[in-house]
Amino acid sequence: MGIYDEKMDAIIEKYGFKYEGQPDSTAVHNIVMRLFQDRCLGRRVALWGAGRSNSLTSHASVIIGKYASCMRGLVCLVDSAKELQGTEFMHYPVIAPQEIKNKDIELIIVASRSSAGSIRESIQKYAPWCEVLDIYQELKERGIVVPYNFYEGHSLYVELYDIRKEYEKENNSMAKAEALHKLISAYLSIRDIPYALDFCDEYINRQYKGFQIVKDMENEIQCLVQEIREQNIIRKRDIIIHFIDALRAMDITGKRDGELEFYHLKEYFQDMLYFENAYSTAPVTYESVRSIICGQYPYDVNVYNNNFIYKFEEFPLLQDVKDMGYGINFYTSDEWRVMHEDSRINYTDQIHMPQKLWKMICDRAENSRPFFAFLYYPWELHFPLVCGFHKDKPHLPGFVDVGIVDMSGYIVQQFNDCLAYMDKEFGFYRQFYNEETYLNIFSDHSQIVYDENNFMPYYMYYNNKERATHCIMAAGGPGIEKGVFRNNFSMIDYNKVMRQFISGNGIDIASRDVIRWQYYSIHNKRFRDVAEERGYTDYIDGIDCYMADGLIYSKTANGKEEVYQDGDTMDNIASTTKGKQFIAYIKEKFGEPVFPEFLDIHFVS
C-alpha cells in the first residue's frame, strides 16, 4: 500500500467509516480461475464428486461449465456412490475411487464443500500420488472463508444497491443515518470517491446525526484528492492505458449530420485520435488479446494451451517503454493478470474499476520515474454487467446465458447503468492528466448484450461486426493530433501504432483493406447443446471471417461458405456472381482458410 492509500485508510478509520462485508464472489472467482489456470492446464484432471442429484448447479456441473477453458484435460469424475459409478455426467465417465490408478490422473479437484475433508482422506487412500486441488482450503489459506458455494453470486456492487435501497425505504431518521453511513463506508472501501462524496453531501445536507463528522471527513478526503491531482497534473509523458473489456463501438459513437458524435467518455475522446473503424480479431477476450499483445491471429497458436498469459518479450511495447526508462505497472485482477510474473512489472490485483483508477493515480503521484500503467477492467462492461450504481436490482447473468436466457426485462437498463457508471468514474479523473500525458483507451471485442430482433448465442453473430468485433481504440498525447481515423484498423496492429505514438519518430498508421476475425471451436457444453437444439452445429467448430468493401465472407471448419452484405446478416449471397467474386478475391489474397487441429473438440474417455 502506498502513502496516499494509507492516508485514505487513516481518514476512513479516524471517522469510523471502515466497511466490513462478506467476500465478493468476484474476488473468489478470480482466485479460483487463477488456480485452475495454474494447476489444471496441460494436465490430466479428475473431479471428485459428481453429486447424487446430477444438478446443473452442483460443484461438478459449474466447474465443467463455467471453467471449461481450463478443463480441457478433464478425464473423468470420481464418486464413491455406487449408483453413480459407470454412468456419465456431462459426457464424462463417473468412476469408482479404485479405478483412478488406471486413468493416469495427475490432479484431482475436490468438487464439494461439505465433504471436502472426507474426499481428501479418500484421495490419500486411493491415489496418494495425485496432486489435490481443494478450492475451499485454497481460499481459506488466502484468508477468505466463504459461507456459501464459491460459485454463488455475492457482489459488493449488488450489496451497494441493497444498502442504498435500505436507506431509501427507511422512514426513521436514525435508521436512515445508519444505512447511509454504511453506504458511504462501502463506497470508500472500493475507493469509489465520486459516489462516496455524493452520499457524504446527502448526509450533510439532510443533517443526519453526526453530520459535522461527515463534513470534516469529506473535507479531508477532498484535500487529499486535490493533493494527489496536483502531483499528477505536473507529470509529463507518462503512458496510461485503459483496457475496458467488451466496450462496444456502437454504444460509444453515432452520427449527427454526418459527423461523429460521442455518447460516452466524451471528455476523453474529443481530445484524442479516435479510430472510428477499429476491429478485433476474435469475439472473446483470450483469443482477441493474443492479437493485441503479440500481433498474432487467434489461429496462429493454441490460446488455451496456457498461451493467454504473456511473457514480457511477447509484448513489444513493454520492451520499448522499459528501454525508455519507464517503470511498468499493471492493474488487473488475480483471475487474469495478462502478463506472466516478471520482476520488471509491478502488479496490483484488484476487482472494481474505481479501485484501479484510484490506485494508479496514487502510485503515479508518488513515483519519481517515468510511469507506464496498464489497467484492465473485466467486469463493469462485460457480463455480468454489474457496477456501483444501478437504478433497479441488478441480476448476475453469465456470458453463457446470452442468447439462451431471456434477459429482455432488465439487461438494457442494467447495461446503460454500467455505461453511466464508467462515465462518472473516468470523468472524475479526467483533470488528473495534462496534454503531456499519453492516454490510450481500447476494448478487445464487441458483444451482444441484448438483440431484440434475434435470440442467438454469441457464435451466431459471426457476420455481424457491430455485435462481434467492432471495438474501441483511441490515443492521445504529445505528437498525436486529435481527430478521427476513419480507415479500417485491425487490433492486430495495436503494437505497431502504439510504438509509433510514444517514439516521437513520426506516425504512419496503415489501414487494412481486409479485416479478419476468427472463432475457436465451442467447448462449453451448454453452447453445444443449444447448437444441437437450434440447428447451429455448422458454426461451433470454428469460423474464419473476412470483411472488405462492404462484404463479409465466412467459412466454417466443416466447409460451409457464406457471403453477406455488411449490415444484412440474413441474405447469404455466396452463390451470386458478386459473392463468388468476393470469395475468389479473399482466397487469392489469403489462400484457402485453414483450421488448426487444436480446434477439434474431444471429450476425453
C-alpha positions in Angstrom: 0.0 0.0 0.0 1.3 3.4 -1.0 1.5 6.6 1.0 -1.7 8.1 -0.3 -3.7 4.9 0.0 -2.5 4.8 3.7 -3.6 8.4 4.2 -7.1 7.5 2.8 -7.3 4.5 5.1 -6.3 6.7 8.0 -9.1 9.2 7.2 -11.6 6.4 7.0 -10.5 4.8 10.3 -10.4 8.2 12.0 -14.0 9.0 11.3 -15.3 5.4 11.8 -16.2 4.6 8.2 -14.3 1.3 7.8 -16.5 -1.2 6.0 -17.0 -4.8 7.0 -18.7 -7.1 4.5 -18.8 -10.6 3.1 -16.2 -11.7 0.5 -17.1 -10.5 -3.0 -17.8 -13.5 -5.2 -15.8 -11.8 -8.0 -12.7 -11.9 -5.8 -13.4 -15.6 -5.2 -13.9 -16.3 -8.9 -10.6 -14.6 -9.7 -8.7 -16.8 -7.3 -10.5 -20.0 -8.5 -9.9 -19.2 -12.1 -6.2 -18.5 -11.4 -5.9 -21.8 -9.5 -7.4 -23.7 -12.5 -5.2 -21.9 -14.9 -2.0 -22.6 -12.9 -2.8 -26.1 -11.8 -5.0 -27.7 -14.5 -3.9 -26.6 -17.9 -1.9 -29.3 -19.7 -2.6 -32.0 -17.2 -4.9 -35.0 -16.8 -7.5 -34.0 -14.3 -10.4 -35.7 -12.4 -13.2 -34.1 -10.4 -14.1 -36.0 -7.2 -17.8 -35.6 -6.5 -20.4 -35.9 -9.2 -23.3 -35.1 -6.9 -26.2 -37.5 -6.3 -28.7 -35.2 -8.0 -26.6 -34.5 -11.1 -27.9 -31.0 -10.6 -27.0 -28.2 -13.1 -26.0 -26.2 -10.0 -23.7 -28.8 -8.5 -20.0 -28.1 -8.0 -19.1 -30.6 -10.8 -21.5 -29.0 -13.2 -20.4 -25.5 -12.5 -16.7 -26.3 -12.7 -17.1 -28.2 -16.0 -19.3 -25.4 -17.5 -18.0 -22.1 -16.0 -14.3 -23.0 -16.2 -14.4 -25.0 -19.4 -11.4 -23.2 -20.9 -9.2 -24.7 -18.1 -10.9 -28.1 -18.0 -9.7 -29.4 -21.4 -7.6 -32.0 -19.6 -10.6 -33.4 -17.7 -10.7 -37.2 -17.9 -13.4 -38.3 -15.6 -15.4 -37.8 -12.4 -14.8 -39.9 -9.3 -17.6 -40.7 -6.8 -17.9 -43.2 -4.0 -21.7 -43.6 -4.6 -22.1 -47.0 -6.3 -25.3 -46.0 -8.1 -23.3 -43.2 -10.0 -20.3 -45.4 -10.9 -20.5 -46.5 -14.5 -22.7 -43.6 -15.5 -21.9 -40.4 -17.4 -22.0 -36.8 -16.1 -21.9 -34.1 -18.8 -20.3 -36.7 -21.2 -17.6 -37.7 -18.7 -17.5 -41.1 -17.2 -18.1 -41.4 -13.4 -15.7 -44.0 -12.0 -15.1 -45.6 -8.6 -12.1 -44.5 -6.5 -10.4 -47.8 -7.1 -10.2 -47.1 -10.9 -8.2 -43.9 -10.6 -4.9 -45.8 -10.9 -6.0 -46.9 -14.5 -6.5 -43.3 -15.8 -3.1 -41.7 -15.4 -4.6 -38.9 -13.4 -2.2 -36.1 -12.3 -4.5 -33.8 -10.3 -7.8 -34.3 -8.5 -10.2 -31.3 -7.9 -12.3 -31.7 -4.7 -15.8 -30.8 -6.1 -17.6 -30.4 -2.8 -17.7 -28.0 0.1 -19.4 -30.1 2.8 -17.5 -33.4 2.1 -14.1 -31.9 1.3 -12.4 -33.4 4.3 -13.5 -37.0 3.7 -12.7 -36.6 0.0 -9.1 -35.6 0.8 -8.8 -38.7 3.0 -10.1 -40.9 0.3 -7.7 -39.4 -2.2 -4.8 -40.2 0.2 -6.1 -43.8 0.4 -6.7 -44.5 -3.3 -4.4 -42.0 -5.2 -1.7 -40.7 -2.9 0.5 -39.8 -5.9 -2.1 -37.3 -7.2 -1.9 -33.6 -6.5 -5.1 -32.3 -4.8 -6.8 -29.0 -5.5 -9.3 -28.3 -2.7 -10.9 -25.0 -3.6 -12.2 -24.1 -0.2 -8.9 -24.9 1.5 -7.1 -22.7 -1.0 -9.5 -19.9 -0.3 -9.1 -20.3 3.4 -5.3 -20.1 3.1 -5.8 -16.8 1.4 -7.9 -15.5 4.3 -11.2 -16.0 2.6 -13.9 -18.1 4.4 -16.8 -18.5 2.0 -20.1 -19.1 3.8 -21.7 -20.1 0.5 -20.8 -22.2 -2.5 -17.9 -20.5 -4.1 -19.7 -20.0 -7.4 -22.8 -18.4 -6.0 -23.2 -14.7 -6.7 -22.4 -12.2 -3.9 -21.2 -9.0 -5.4 -20.2 -5.9 -3.5 -21.8 -3.9 -6.4 -25.1 -5.7 -5.7 -24.6 -5.0 -2.0 -24.3 -1.3 -2.7 -27.7 -1.4 -4.4 -29.2 -3.2 -1.4 -27.8 -0.8 1.1 -29.0 2.2 -0.9 -32.5 0.7 -1.2 -32.4 0.1 2.6 -31.6 3.7 3.1 -34.3 4.9 0.7 -37.1 2.9 2.2 -36.3 3.8 5.9 -38.6 6.4 7.5 -36.9 6.7 10.8 -34.1 9.4 10.8 -31.7 7.3 12.9 -32.2 4.2 10.8 -31.7 6.3 7.6 -28.5 7.8 9.0 -27.1 4.3 9.9 -27.9 3.0 6.4 -26.3 6.0 4.7 -23.3 5.7 6.9 -22.9 2.1 5.8 -23.4 3.0 2.1 -20.6 5.7 2.3 -18.4 3.2 4.0 -19.0 0.6 1.3 -18.1 3.1 -1.5 -15.0 4.2 0.3 -13.9 0.5 0.7 -13.6 0.2 -3.1 -12.3 3.8 -3.4 -15.3 5.0 -5.3 -14.6 8.6 -4.4 -17.2 10.2 -6.7 -20.2 8.3 -5.2 -18.8 8.4 -1.6 -18.6 12.2 -1.8 -22.1 12.4 -3.3 -23.6 10.5 -0.4 -21.5 12.4 2.1 -23.2 15.6 0.7 -26.6 14.0 1.1 -25.7 13.0 4.7 -24.6 16.6 5.4 -27.5 18.3 3.6 -30.1 16.3 5.5 -28.2 17.0 8.7 -28.4 13.5 10.0 -26.9 12.8 13.4 -23.2 13.4 13.4 -23.3 15.2 10.0 -20.4 17.5 11.2 -18.2 14.5 11.5 -19.1 13.5 7.9 -18.4 17.1 6.8 -15.0 17.0 8.4 -14.2 13.7 6.8 -15.3 14.9 3.4 -13.1 18.0 3.7 -10.1 15.8 4.5 -10.8 13.5 1.5 -11.2 16.4 -0.8 -7.9 17.9 0.4 -6.2 14.5 -0.2 -7.7 14.2 -3.6 -6.6 17.7 -4.5 -3.0 17.0 -3.3 -2.9 13.8 -5.5 -4.3 15.7 -8.5 -1.7 18.4 -8.2 1.1 15.8 -8.1 -0.4 14.1 -11.2 -1.1 17.2 -13.3 2.6 18.3 -13.3 3.8 15.0 -14.7 4.9 14.7 -18.4 5.0 11.9 -20.9 3.6 9.2 -18.6 1.8 6.4 -20.6 -1.6 5.4 -19.3 -3.5 2.5 -21.0 -7.1 1.7 -20.1 -8.3 -1.7 -21.4 -12.1 -1.8 -21.0 -13.3 -5.4 -21.7 -16.1 -5.7 -24.3 -16.8 -2.0 -24.7 -18.7 -1.7 -28.0 -18.2 1.0 -30.6 -22.0 1.0 -31.2 -22.5 2.4 -27.7 -19.8 5.0 -27.8 -20.4 6.8 -31.1 -23.1 7.7 -33.6 -23.6 10.1 -36.5 -25.2 13.5 -36.4 -25.4 15.4 -39.7 -22.7 13.1 -41.0 -20.3 13.9 -38.2 -19.1 11.5 -35.5 -20.8 12.1 -32.1 -19.6 10.7 -28.8 -22.1 9.3 -26.3 -19.7 8.2 -23.6 -16.2 9.2 -22.4 -16.7 12.3 -24.5 -14.3 14.4 -22.3 -11.6 11.9 -23.3 -12.3 11.1 -26.9 -12.8 14.6 -28.1 -9.1 15.3 -27.2 -7.8 12.1 -28.7 -7.3 10.4 -32.1 -10.3 8.1 -32.2 -10.2 5.1 -34.5 -13.7 5.0 -35.9 -13.4 1.6 -37.6 -11.3 -0.5 -35.2 -11.9 -4.2 -35.2 -10.9 -7.1 -33.0 -9.6 -10.4 -34.4 -12.0 -12.5 -32.3 -15.3 -12.2 -30.4 -13.9 -13.2 -26.9 -11.1 -11.9 -24.7 -8.4 -14.6 -24.6 -8.5 -15.0 -28.3 -8.6 -11.4 -29.3 -6.0 -10.1 -26.8 -3.4 -12.6 -28.2 -3.5 -10.4 -31.3 -3.3 -7.1 -29.4 -0.3 -8.2 -27.3 1.6 -10.4 -29.7 0.4 -9.4 -33.2 -0.8 -12.9 -33.9 -4.2 -14.1 -35.2 -6.1 -16.5 -32.9 -5.4 -19.5 -35.2 -1.6 -18.9 -35.1 -1.3 -20.5 -31.7 -3.4 -22.6 -29.4 -4.5 -19.9 -27.0 -6.0 -22.3 -24.4 -2.8 -24.3 -24.1 -1.6 -21.8 -21.5 -1.0 -19.2 -24.1 -3.4 -16.5 -22.9 -0.9 -15.1 -20.3 2.0 -13.4 -21.9 5.8 -13.2 -21.4 7.4 -9.8 -21.2 9.2 -10.3 -24.6 5.9 -11.1 -26.3 4.6 -7.6 -25.8 6.9 -5.4 -27.9 5.5 -2.1 -26.4 6.8 -3.1 -23.0 10.3 -3.6 -24.2 10.2 -0.1 -25.7 9.0 1.6 -22.6 11.5 -0.3 -20.4 14.3 0.9 -22.7 13.0 4.4 -22.3 13.3 4.2 -18.5 9.7 3.7 -17.6 8.5 1.9 -14.5 5.9 -0.7 -15.7 2.7 -1.1 -13.6 -0.2 -3.5 -14.3 -3.6 -3.1 -12.5 -5.5 -6.2 -13.2 -7.3 -9.0 -11.3 -6.0 -12.2 -9.8 -8.0 -14.1 -12.3 -6.1 -12.8 -15.3 -3.0 -10.6 -14.9 -2.4 -10.6 -18.6 1.3 -10.9 -18.1 3.4 -13.7 -16.5 5.1 -13.0 -13.2 8.1 -10.8 -14.1 10.4 -8.7 -11.9 10.2 -5.9 -14.5 6.5 -5.5 -13.8 4.8 -4.1 -10.7 1.4 -5.9 -10.2 -1.7 -4.7 -8.4 -4.5 -7.2 -8.2 -7.9 -5.6 -7.7 -11.5 -6.2 -8.7 -13.5 -3.0 -9.1 -13.0 -0.2 -11.6 -12.7 2.6 -9.1 -10.1 0.7 -7.1 -7.8 0.5 -10.1 -8.4 4.1 -11.1 -7.6 5.4 -7.6 -4.6 3.1 -7.0 -3.0 4.0 -10.3 -3.4 7.7 -9.7 -1.9 7.4 -6.2 1.0 5.4 -7.5 1.6 7.9 -10.2 1.6 10.8 -7.7 4.2 9.0 -5.6 6.5 7.9 -8.4 9.6 9.8 -9.4 10.5 7.9 -12.6 8.6 7.9 -15.9 5.3 6.0 -15.3 3.7 3.3 -17.5 0.3 1.9 -16.4 -1.8 -0.8 -18.0 -5.3 -1.0 -16.4 -7.7 -3.8 -17.2 -11.4 -3.6 -16.4 -13.0 -7.0 -16.9 -16.4 -6.7 -15.1 -18.3 -3.5 -15.5 -18.9 -3.5 -19.3 -18.7 -7.3 -19.7 -21.1 -9.8 -18.4 -22.5 -10.0 -15.8 -22.6 -6.2 -16.4 -22.7 -5.1 -12.8 -21.4 -1.8 -11.5 -21.5 0.5 -8.5 -24.8 2.3 -9.2 -27.9 0.6 -10.5 -31.4 2.0 -10.8 -33.0 -1.4 -10.5 -31.9 -4.6 -8.6 -29.0 -5.9 -10.7 -29.0 -9.5 -11.9 -25.9 -11.6 -12.4 -26.2 -13.2 -15.8 -23.2 -15.1 -17.3 -21.7 -14.9 -20.7 -23.1 -18.3 -21.4 -26.6 -17.0 -20.7 -26.6 -14.6 -23.6 -28.9 -15.7 -26.4 -30.1 -18.6 -24.2 -31.8 -17.0 -21.2 -34.3 -14.2 -21.8 -32.9 -11.0 -20.2 -35.2 -8.6 -22.0 -36.8 -7.4 -18.9 -33.7 -5.9 -17.3 -30.5 -6.2 -19.3 -30.7 -3.0 -21.4 -31.2 -0.8 -18.3 -28.5 -2.7 -16.4 -26.1 -2.2 -19.2 -26.9 1.5 -19.5 -26.3 1.9 -15.8 -22.8 0.4 -16.4 -22.1 2.9 -19.2 -23.1 5.8 -17.0 -21.0 4.4 -14.1 -18.0 4.2 -16.4 -18.5 7.8 -17.4 -18.7 9.0 -13.8 -15.7 7.1 -12.6 -13.5 8.1 -15.6 -14.8 11.6 -15.7 -13.8 12.2 -12.1 -10.1 11.6 -13.0 -10.0 13.4 -16.4 -8.4 16.5 -14.8 -5.6 14.4 -13.4 -4.0 14.2 -16.9 -2.4 17.1 -18.8 -1.6 17.4 -22.5 1.8 15.8 -22.0 0.2 12.5 -20.9 -0.1 9.7 -23.3 -3.6 8.2 -22.9 -4.9 5.1 -24.7 -8.3 3.6 -24.3 -9.2 0.4 -26.1 -11.5 -2.6 -25.9 -10.8 -6.2 -27.1 -14.1 -7.1 -28.8 -17.8 -6.2 -29.1 -20.7 -8.2 -27.6 -24.4 -8.9 -28.0 -25.7 -7.6 -24.7 -29.3 -7.9 -26.0 -30.7 -8.2 -29.5 -34.4 -7.6 -29.7 -34.6 -8.9 -33.3 -32.7 -12.2 -32.7 -32.2 -14.6 -29.8 -28.9 -16.4 -30.5 -25.7 -17.2 -28.7 -22.6 -15.2 -29.5 -21.1 -17.6 -32.2 -24.1 -16.9 -34.4 -23.1 -13.3 -34.7 -20.0 -14.1 -36.8 -21.4 -12.0 -39.7 -22.4 -9.0 -37.5 -19.4 -6.9 -36.9 -21.2 -4.4 -34.6 -22.0 -7.2 -32.1 -18.9 -9.2 -32.6 -15.7 -7.3 -33.4 -16.3 -3.5 -33.8 -14.4 -2.3 -30.7 -12.8 0.9 -29.2 -9.4 2.4 -29.9 -8.3 5.9 -29.1 -5.0 7.5 -28.3 -3.8 11.0 -27.3 -0.7 12.7 -26.1 2.4 14.6 -27.3 2.7 14.5 -31.1 -0.7 12.8 -31.6 -3.1 15.0 -33.5 -6.7 14.7 -32.2 -9.4 13.8 -34.6 -10.9 10.8 -36.3 -9.0 8.0 -38.1 -11.7 6.7 -40.5 -9.9 3.9 -42.3 -10.3 0.2 -41.2 -7.9 -0.7 -38.4 -7.3 -4.1 -37.0 -6.3 -4.5 -33.4 -3.6 -6.9 -34.5 -1.7 -3.7 -35.4 -2.0 -2.3 -31.9 1.7 -2.7 -31.0 2.8 -1.0 -34.2 0.7 2.1 -33.8 1.3 2.5 -30.0 5.0 2.2 -30.5 4.8 4.9 -33.2 2.9 7.1 -30.8 5.4 7.0 -28.0 8.6 7.0 -30.1 8.3 10.6 -31.4 9.6 9.5 -34.7 6.5 10.2 -36.8 3.2 8.5 -37.2 2.1 6.5 -40.2 -1.0 4.4 -39.5 -1.5 1.7 -42.0 -5.1 0.8 -42.7 -6.1 -2.7 -43.8 -8.1 -3.4 -46.9 -9.3 -6.6 -45.4 -10.3 -7.1 -41.8 -10.2 -10.6 -40.4 -11.6 -12.3 -37.3 -11.7 -15.9 -36.2 -13.8 -18.1 -33.9 -12.5 -21.0 -32.0 -14.5 -24.2 -31.6 -17.0 -24.1 -28.8 -16.0 -26.2 -25.8 -18.8 -25.2 -23.4 -21.4 -28.0 -23.3 -24.3 -25.6 -22.9 -23.4 -23.7 -26.1 -23.1 -27.0 -27.9 -26.4 -28.3 -26.6 -28.1 -25.1 -27.9 -26.5 -25.6 -31.2 -27.9 -29.1 -31.5 -31.3 -27.9 -30.5 -31.5 -24.9 -32.8 -29.6 -26.2 -35.9 -26.4 -24.2 -35.4 -23.9 -27.1 -35.5 -22.3 -25.8 -38.6 -20.9 -22.9 -36.6 -19.5 -24.4 -33.4 -16.2 -25.9 -34.5 -14.5 -22.8 -35.9 -15.3 -19.9 -38.3 -12.8 -17.7 -40.3 -14.2 -14.3 -41.3 -13.0 -11.6 -43.7 -14.5 -8.2 -44.4 -13.7 -5.8 -47.2 -15.6 -3.4 -49.5 -18.9 -3.8 -47.6 -18.9 -7.6 -47.8 -18.3 -10.3 -45.2 -17.0 -13.8 -46.2 -17.1 -16.6 -43.7 -16.0 -20.2 -43.9 -16.7 -22.7 -41.1 -14.5 -25.6 -40.1 -16.9 -28.1 -41.8 -16.6 -26.2 -45.1 -19.7 -24.0 -45.1 -19.1 -20.8 -47.1 -21.2 -17.7 -46.9 -21.1 -14.1 -48.1 -23.2 -11.2 -46.7 -23.5 -7.6 -47.3 -22.3 -5.7 -44.3 -25.4 -4.9 -42.2 -27.5 -7.7 -43.8 -27.0 -10.8 -41.7 -29.8 -12.9 -43.3 -29.3 -12.9 -47.1 -26.4 -15.2 -48.0 -25.2 -14.2 -51.5 -22.3 -16.7 -51.8 -23.9 -18.3 -54.8 -24.3 -15.0 -56.7 -21.7 -13.6 -59.1 -20.8 -10.9 -56.6 -20.5 -13.4 -53.8 -18.3 -15.8 -55.9 -16.0 -13.0 -57.0 -15.5 -11.9 -53.4 -14.7 -15.4 -52.2 -12.2 -15.7 -55.1 -10.6 -12.4 -54.1 -10.2 -13.4 -50.5 -8.7 -16.8 -51.4 -6.3 -15.2 -53.8 -5.1 -12.8 -51.2 -5.0 -15.2 -48.2 -5.3 -18.7 -49.6 -7.8 -21.3 -48.6 -8.9 -20.8 -44.9 -7.1 -23.4 -42.8 -8.4 -24.5 -39.4 -5.7 -25.7 -37.0 -6.0 -29.2 -35.5 -6.2 -27.8 -32.0 -9.7 -26.5 -32.7 -11.1 -30.0 -32.6 -13.3 -30.9 -29.6 -12.6 -34.2 -27.9 -14.3 -35.4 -24.8 -11.6 -37.5 -23.1 -12.7 -41.0 -22.3 
